């Protein structure tokens, strides 16, 4: 005979001791399946449990509305939503190339970093990173020679200009002096004269490419700076899913250091078009690349689980993953049948994206399903009692 488990919470002191939250609740089966029992403790004012057969023959868990509210049990109405398909792969978070810049040496010489400059240091655009000096080097400072040549060309142009206006000097001679000055001025760099290598964007220094006291040529990279406003996800799709590649338009990620699944669509995520011929660091895989806003959750270099997602025709029943109760290899949900009653219902899952699941059978639109606090209903089902003051959600 099937039965109804009734849960009533009253009083402040329990008659019997309850197991801790970490214990296996399945150990509290009292072995009264098929029996009609009724237990009363009329004088202590504590929890009462009754079991009896429901009208429709289904096992029904009775949970008072105030108790459900207290422990955060919430339900939602099942409705059809756009269907999707996912493939679970691995990926890595990297800095977006568009957010990175390279600091270069303005002249040849010896590198001397500004005090405090190190990997991870935050800088503003225009802030000095290092100074380059050629003092003491054989051949001297080439930029200093360029400055001297520019000044000499400027003096010659200033001498010829008034003579050209008076017709004493030909236009040909004047143009030659002007060209010499322009060439000398182009060879001279004011920034090189200062010897200061500065950041061109605001952000964090992600790498120092030279060492203190190292000699560098003009234009040599010294450091990289990343603003980290956008990040890039590279996921590796097995080649056997080649036909799935053009359909992918979104992805959910679960970082290696977090239990939270993040839809890239919530971070303004956009897929970058990639070809099946694109090379991956792993043979037999195709890189699938997304860019997304960095809200501080993800860090460059982090490994992540990736649910590559594609919309497909049709609609399906979609529930949050929290609504699913896995028991002995099977999946169940708890359907609310009235103000006090819930029925455990087996379901089949057709897909997961780390956040939601697609239900292929077991539910119909309009069903009221527990979407938050399913563990509390399960506890009521298995033990008949929800521990006072304990929260499992």
N, C-alpha and C positions, 0 to 999 in steps of 0.2 A: 504494500500500500504506500503511495507517495504521500508527502506530508508538507505542512506549512511550518516554517521556523518563525517563531514570534519573538521579537526583541522589545523588551520594555526596560527603560532605565529609570530608576527611582532611588532616592535615599543617598546617603553620602558614604556608607561603609558597605563593602561587599561581604557576602556570607562566605565565599570561598575565594582563594587566591587565584589570580589570573596569570597566565604565562606572560613573559616579557615580549616586547615587540619583535625581538629577533628570533623568537621560537617559531617552529613550523606549525602553523595553525591547523594543518591537516591532521595533527595528532589528537585533535579534540573531537573526533568522531565518536559519538557515544554508542554507536552500534544499534540504534533503534530503528533502522530502516524497515518499513513495512509494519511498524507497530503504532498503536494509538496510545500515547502516554500523555499525562498531564501532571505537572509538578507544581505544588503551591508552597509558598512560605508566607503565610498570611500575617505573621506577627513581626517580621523583621523589616518589611517595607523595601526589599531589595529587588534585584532582577528576577523576572519570572520567564520561563520558557515553556511554550506549548508546541506540540506538533500534531497536526491533523491533516486529513486529506482535503485538497482544494477541489472546488466544483469541477474544474476542467481537467483534473488529473495531473497538473503540472506542479513541480516543486516550487513553492512560492516563499520568498523571504520577506518577512514583515519587518519594516523599519519605520518607526514613527516619524512624521514629517519634521518635528522639532529636533529629533536626534540626527536626521539626515542633514539638516541645515547646520547643526552644531559642528559636525565633522566634515563639512564642505562637500557633501554629495550633491552633484548637479547633473541635470539631464538636458538633452537637446533632441529636437525632432528630426528624425531621419528624412533627408531630402536628396534628390538627385543632383549631382554636380558634374561639371565637365570631367571627362575621363582623362587619364594620363598613363603613361608607361615609364618605368624607371629602370636604370641599370646601375648597380652599385660598383664603383671603382675606387681607386686611390688617386690622390693628387697632392699638389704642393702649392703653397702660397708664396708668391715672389713679388718683388717690387715692380711696379709698372714702369717701363722705359720712359714714358712721357713725363714721369714725375722725378726722374733722376737727371742730374747735371754733373759735369766734370769740371773741377778747378784745375787750370793749367798754369804753367810757369810763364810769366810775361817776358822773361829774359833768361839767359844762361847764367848759371852760378850755383852757389851753395844754398841749400834749403835750411831755413830756420823757422820752425813752426811758432805761431803765436802761443804764448803760455795758456794752458787749459785746453788746447785743441786735442781731442782724442776721439776715437770711434764712439758714436752715440751722442756726441755733443751737439746741442741745438744752436744753429746760427741763423742770422737774418741775411737777406739779400744785400750784397755789398760789404759784408763783414770780412775783415782780413783773416785769411787762413794761415798764410806763411809769407815770409819775406825772402827774396832771392838776392844774394850779393855776389859780385864778381871781384870784390876787392882782394888783392893778394894773388889773383890767378894770373898765369902767364898770358900775355896778350891783352890784359886789361878788360874793360867793359866795352863790348862792341856798341852798345847803345849810346855810350858817352861819345864815342867817335861819330856816331850818326848825328848826335846833337850838335857837335862842333861843325860838321859839314853843313847842317841845316842853317846854323847861324851865319856861316860864311856865305852861303848862297843867298841868304836874306840881305846881307850887307851889300852884295854885288847888285842885287835887284834894286835895292833902294838907291844905289848910285846911278844906275842906268835909267831908271824911270823918268826923272826930270829931264835928262839929256834927250831922251826919246821924244818927250813932249815939245822940246825946242827944235827938234829936227837935226840935232847934232849926231845922235846915234840912230842907226837904221832899225826898222821894225824887225828885221831878221835877228839882229843882236839882242834886242829887247826880248823877243820870244824865246831865244836860247837861254837867257838869264832866268826868265820866268819858269821854263821847263826844268832847269837845274834846281831851282828852289823847290818846286813841287815834288821832284824826285827825292830830294834830301828830307823834306818834311814827311813824306810817306815812309821813309826808312826809319824815322825816329818815332818812338812810342813814349808818350808821357807816362803811361802805366808801367812800361818797362823801366823808365827812369826811376820811378818810385820803388820798383822791385817788389811790389806787393801783389800777391796772388789772392784774389777775393772770391767769395761765393757769389754765384749768379742767381741763385734761388734761395728761398728760405726753407729750412728743413733740418734734418739730422744728418751728421756725417756718418755715412755707412761704411766707408773704408778709407784708409790712408795708404796711398800707393807708393810712397817713398819714405825714406827714413830721415831722421834729424841729421843734418850735416852732409847729406848726399848731394853730389853734383848732378844737375839736370840741364838739359838743353832747353832753349826757348820753345814753348808749346808743349812740353812734356806734361802728362797728367800727374797731378799731385794728390788729389782726393776726390771722392764722389759724395754728393749731397742728394738726399731724397726727401721730397716733401711729404711722401706717404699719404697723400690725399686719396689716391687710388691704388688698389692692389690688383694683382693678377693671379688667377687660379689656372693652373695647368693640370688637367685630368687626363689620365691615360686610358683610352678606350681600346679593349682588345679588338684585333682586326676582324674577328668573327662577327662583330656587330657593325660591320661597315655600312650595311643598309640602314642602320639606325642613326648614323651620323648626321644626315641632312635634316632629321626631324628634331634634333635636340635644340631647345630654346630656353632652358632654365636648368638650374642645379641647386640642390640643397647640400650643405656641407656640415660635417661634424668634426671639429678640430680635435687633435689628439689629446689636448689638455682640458677638454670640456665635454660635458654630457648634453649640451644644448645643440639642437639642429637649427641651422640658420638658412632660410631661403635667400639666395642671392638677389632675387627680385625685390626683396625688402631693403637691399643695399644699392639700389639702382644698378643692378648687375646687367651686363650686356655681353653676349657672346661675340667673340671675334671670329670672323669667318676663317676656317682652316681647311686645308685640302687633305684628302686621304693620302696624298703623297708626302705630306709634311713628316719630317723625321722626328722621332721621339728618342729619349734617352734609353728606352726599353725596346729591344727588338720585338716585333710582333704587336706593337701598340700604336695607336693614332692619338696625337695630342689634341685635346679639346680645350680651348682657351676662353676664359671669361675675364672681364675687368669689373671691379665693383668698388664702391666707396669704402674707405677705411674708417669705421666708427670706433676703432680702438679695441675691437674684439679679436681680430686676427693680427698676427705678426708675420713679417716676412721670414720665409724659411720653414714655417710650420707645415707638418704633414697633416693630411685630413682625409676622412672618408667622404666620398662624393657620390651623390645620387643624381646622375644625369637624367634629366626629365624631358619628356616630349608629350605634347598634347595629342590625343588620338580622337577619332570621331566617336560620338555618342556620349552618354551620361552614365554615371555609376553612383552607388552609395559610398560616400567617403566619410570616414570617422577619424578623430584624432587617435594617435597610437595609444594614448592613456586609457582609452575606452576598452581596450582589449585585455582580457584576463587569460593568460596562458596556463593551462592546467593539464599535466600529464601528456604533453605533446599536442593538445588540442586547443583551439581558440574559442573563447566565449565572450559574450557581452551580457550586461544586465539590462533587461527591458522593464521599464516601469509600467505596471498594469493598472494601478490605482494609487490613491494618495499614500497608502501604506505598503503596497505590495510590489515586489520585483521578481522577475523570473529569469533564471540563467538560460541563455540561448546560445547554442553552438553556431558559429559562423565560419565561412570559408574566406580566406584572404587571397586576393588576386594580385596585389601589388603593395609596395611600401616605398615611401620616400624619406624615411627617417623622422618624419613628423606626423604624417597621416597614413591611413591604410585604405585600400579599396576593398569593399566587401562584395564578393561575387554571389553569395547565397546566405540565407538565414534571416535577412531583414527585408522589410518593405517600407516604402515611404510612408511617413506618418507615425511610425513606431517611436516611442519615447525611450531613448537609450542613455544610460549613465555615461557621461563623458568625463566626469571628474569625481574622484573618490570611489572608483570601482573596488579598490582594495578594502574599503570600509564595508561595502556590501558583501564582499567575499568573506570577510571576517565574521559578519553576522550569519552568513550561510554555514560556515564550517564550525564555529564555536558557539554560536547563539548569543554571544555577548561582545559588545564593543568596549574595550577597557576605558575606564574613567580617566579623562585627562590626556589620553594618548591621541596622537594625530599621525596618520599614515599617508597623508596626501602631500 
